[in-house]
């Protein structure tokens, strides 16, 4: 795909991930993710509590509960319970991944990461770069 056409698609998928983030019940930060393979969305996710838990992400002091799942982890886990595979896919996410999710992204076979906002700790992105994942940081969605 030509670079300008790819950028157009990247921005469209990021806008969709932003829309998906609005489904999160988390107060501190809402994050959305899409996994795209062969021009088809194969999974989606947003940060939140595991199935069967109340949709309250923060404790009484406003800190995120330890068991809240990140958007990209939710998207990867959805693929794991389907007949799809992440091998060679692109992950679109509204915020760059943490260390733990970066390991999941690499191990799932995702080959490209596109994100909007940078997380305070960029070691997850650096890990993915070292692992050979192509990284695109796009902040202007217009």
C-alpha positions in Angstrom: 0.0 0.0 0.0 1.3 3.5 -0.8 2.5 5.5 2.2 -0.2 8.2 1.8 -3.0 5.7 1.5 -1.6 3.7 4.5 -1.6 6.9 6.6 -5.2 7.5 5.6 -6.1 4.0 6.8 -4.0 4.4 10.0 -5.8 7.6 11.0 -9.2 6.0 10.3 -8.4 3.0 12.5 -7.0 5.2 15.2 -10.2 7.3 15.2 -12.2 4.0 15.6 -9.9 3.0 18.5 -10.6 6.4 20.1 -14.4 5.8 19.7 -14.0 2.3 21.2 -12.1 3.8 24.2 -15.3 5.6 25.1 -16.8 2.2 26.1 -14.3 1.9 29.0 -15.7 2.4 32.5 -12.3 3.6 33.8 -12.2 7.1 35.2 -8.5 7.8 35.1 -7.8 6.9 31.5 -9.9 5.3 28.7 -7.9 3.4 26.1 -9.1 1.6 23.0 -7.5 -0.9 20.7 -8.2 -2.6 17.3 -6.3 -5.4 15.7 -6.3 -5.4 11.9 -5.2 -8.1 9.6 -5.5 -8.2 5.9 -7.6 -5.0 5.9 -10.1 -6.5 8.3 -10.7 -5.8 12.0 -10.2 -9.1 13.7 -10.5 -7.8 17.3 -11.2 -4.9 19.5 -10.7 -4.0 23.1 -10.8 -1.3 25.8 -9.4 -1.2 29.3 -11.6 -2.5 32.0 -12.3 -5.2 34.6 -12.4 -8.9 33.8 -15.7 -10.5 32.9 -17.9 -11.0 35.9 -16.4 -8.2 37.9 -18.1 -4.9 38.6 -17.2 -2.2 36.1 -15.3 0.0 38.6 -11.7 0.3 37.6 -10.4 2.5 40.5 -10.2 2.0 44.2 -11.4 4.4 46.9 -8.2 6.4 46.6 -8.5 6.8 42.8 -5.8 4.3 41.9 -6.4 1.7 39.1 -7.2 -1.7 40.6 -4.4 -4.2 39.8 -6.7 -6.6 37.9 -7.9 -4.1 35.3 -7.0 -5.4 31.9 -5.4 -3.0 29.3 -7.1 -2.5 26.0 -4.5 -4.3 23.9 -4.5 -7.3 26.3 -8.3 -7.5 26.0 -8.1 -7.4 22.2 -5.4 -10.1 22.1 -7.3 -12.3 24.5 -10.4 -12.0 22.3 -8.4 -13.3 19.4 -7.1 -16.1 21.5 -10.7 -17.3 22.0 -11.7 -17.0 18.4 -10.6 -18.8 15.2 -8.4 -15.8 14.2 -4.7 -15.3 14.7 -2.6 -12.1 15.3 0.3 -13.3 13.3 1.4 -10.4 11.0 -1.4 -8.1 12.2 -1.4 -4.4 13.1 -2.4 -3.1 16.5 -4.0 0.3 16.6 -4.1 1.8 20.1 -4.9 5.1 21.6 -1.9 4.9 24.1 1.4 3.3 23.7 1.7 -0.1 25.5 3.2 -0.8 28.9 6.0 -3.3 29.4 3.7 -6.2 30.2 1.4 -5.6 27.2 4.5 -5.2 24.9 5.5 -8.8 25.7 2.0 -9.9 24.8 2.0 -8.0 21.5 5.3 -9.5 20.5 4.4 -13.0 21.5 1.1 -12.8 19.7 2.9 -12.1 16.5 1.7 -8.6 15.9 4.2 -7.0 13.4 3.0 -3.4 13.4 2.0 -0.9 16.2 0.3 2.4 15.6 -0.6 4.6 18.5 -1.7 8.2 19.3 -0.6 9.1 22.9 2.7 8.2 24.5 2.6 6.4 27.9 4.9 7.9 30.5 7.1 4.8 30.3 8.3 4.2 26.8 10.3 1.0 27.5 7.4 -1.1 26.1 7.8 0.6 22.7 11.6 0.3 22.8 11.2 -3.4 23.5 8.9 -3.8 20.5 11.3 -1.9 18.3 14.1 -4.2 19.4 11.8 -7.2 18.6 11.4 -5.9 15.1 7.8 -4.6 15.4 7.2 -1.6 13.1 6.1 1.4 15.2 4.2 4.5 14.1 3.3 7.3 16.4 0.5 9.5 14.9 -0.7 12.4 16.9 -2.6 14.4 14.2 -5.7 12.6 13.1 -7.0 15.3 10.8 
